Amino acid sequence: MSIDYKTVVTKLDVVQGNTEVVAEVVGYLHGRDSVTDNSYTCAFVIPLETEGEIPGFIPYETLTSEVVNEWVNNALSLEQVNKMKKTISDKLGEMGGKPKIGTTNNRPLPW
């Protein structure tokens, strides 16, 4: 089993009353077995500093995915990432290494 991992940010929660300040980054680590195409995800919520002067503050409108992904990479410890990867690997292992029932690989969309 070979697993490809990808971190995905799904939402940025802002401080109530100050929509310029991000309070939490919400997302997940996605793992996909490159042989069977089975996948599993582990969610995460990363609280950010919202009080006082925030070092390196960037207004909401000018945030980029690169900046937010850097926050995620800096906030999640190696131990946390390894724990999520183990969970994903274990869950994919429980699927028995068989492709998803009723699916075909690499079928193009009809439009």
N, C-alpha and C positions, 0 to 999 in steps of 0.2 A: 504494500500500500504506500503510495506516494501522495502526500497531502500538500496542496497549495493553500497558503494562508493570505488573507487580505483583511486589513482593518478598514472599517466603513463607519463614517460619522453620519448619523441620521438626523440629529437635531442639536441646536444650540439653544438652551434655555437662558433667557435674560432676566436680570434683576427687575422685580416688579417696581414700576415707577421710574426706571432708568433703562430704557431699551438699548442703550449703547454698551452696557456691561454684561458680558456673558457670565452666568453663574454656574452653568453645568454644560459639559459636553456629553452627549448621549450617542452611543454607537455599539458596534459589535465586532468581534473577531470572527471571520468566516473561514471555514476550512472546507476544501473540496478534494475528495479522493480523485486523483487524475485518472485512475484506472476504471472505477465504477461510476464516476460522476455523482456519487452520493455526497451530500454536504450537511454541515451542522454549524450552528453559530453559538457564541457565548457573548452575552450583552455586557456592557460596562456603562457606568455613569461616573464622570470625573468632575468633582466639585472644584471650582476655581476661586481664587481670592477675589472678594468683592468689596471689602472694607478698606477705607483709607486710600492712600496713594498706591496705585497699582503699577509696579515696575513694567516698563515696556508696553503700556496701554495702547491698544489699537482700536479705533472706533469700529463698531459693528459693520458698517457699510464697506469698510476697506479690508475686512478679513478675507483671507484666501484659504483654500483647502490646505495649502502647504503649511501655513501658520498654524491652523487648527490641528493638523496631523502632527506637527512638531510638539504642540501642547500634549497631545495624547501620548506620543512616544516618550516625552519627558515625565509624564505623570504615572504611567504604568511601569511598575518595576519588572525586572527580568523574571522574578518569581511569579508575579501575577500573570505575565504573558505565558510563561511555561505552564502554569496551572490551567489556563484556558486552553492552550494547545493540547495538553494531556486529556482534558475533558473531551475536546473535539475528537482526538485520536481514539479515545475509548469508545465514544458513541459511534464513530464510523466503524470501528472494529466490531461492535455489537450488531451492526447491519449485515455482518457475515461476508463482506466482500462481494456481495452480489449487486448488480446494477438495480436501480429503482425499477420496480415492477411496472410494466406498461410504458416505459419510456424508451426513446431511441436517441442515440447520440448524433450530434452534428446535423440535425435536420434544419434547413433554412426556414425562416419565417416566410409565409406565403405572400407578403406584401413588399 
